[in-house]
Amino acid sequence: MPCSLTHEKKLYQKKIMISPEKLIHGFRGTAVPPIMYIRLNEAINNPDSSLADVSQIISDDSSLSARLLKLVNSSFYGFSQRVGTISEAVFLVGSHQVRDLALVTTMVHTFGGIPEDLINMEEFWLHSLACGVGSKVIAQSMGETEIERFFVSGVLHDIGRVILFNRAPDKSRRMLQRSIKEQRPLIDIEREEIGCTHSEIGKALLEAWRLPSYFQEVVSLHHKPEWAQYYPIETASVHVSDVLAHSLQIGSSGERFVPAMNKECWGKLNITNSKIPTLMKKIEHEVDSIAWLLQN
């Protein structure tokens, strides 16, 4: 890492008034991720388990099964033939990928208790889906195969803000008001007010959940993609997708301003100015096609 970046990173991490670990302590769901993710992960990591075992776990939850089948048959995948069973879905998509999709489809209904004046949770998850879709679309344009990794990383990118709104609503309200009054990005206000940001809080949650390291790095660094050491492509794609989702005004994460774009990400992701209109149109179309995920 260049010296200038090292110096900047030290300054960025210097002042911690409320630790991310303290904020997630006692937060509902902190100890473990959604139970379905745990069950699927145990089956996948068990050498004696088969695809049939993974399929059965999903099939035991009728609402999850219906959502996954609908997702697999949407334009998100664009399979030429209809997928009729969970077994087919697991075979075609892959057990690890289905596990990650199950995490998303349950997460959007997991968190509550957020005051409406802070954030509308449907709008929050709509923005998150837009970021996930954008990251997936970018990954496809680059020929990446594990598109679910990009999608889920995008959906999770602002999860720390949910914790912040839940655990510190009064302070969050003041930060939102400051951001609007001073016309400054909310993440900068977070750093000044509490000494850490929603990105660091999100990483702390994913660490507590023991989710894969690529999710942790992307969530932690989606505003600082140049610092990503192990998953720079995933981090860059979520960074760009976050900016595009804000530009398209799809949903809201609480941030009132379009985040600054790291221009180096364009080259890293092979995105040219001529590709942006098509990219944005595809994001809008695919978000529309999976917005039903937000319905109970």
PyMOL commands that set and color helices and strands:
alter all, ss='L'
color gray80, all
select helices_A, chain A and resi 3-12+20-24+35-45+51-59+62-72+86-93+95-107+121-141+147-156+159-167+169-182+186-194+198-209+213-221+225-227+232-248+264-268+273-294
alter helices_A, ss='H'
color red, helices_A
deselect
rebuild
show_as cartoon
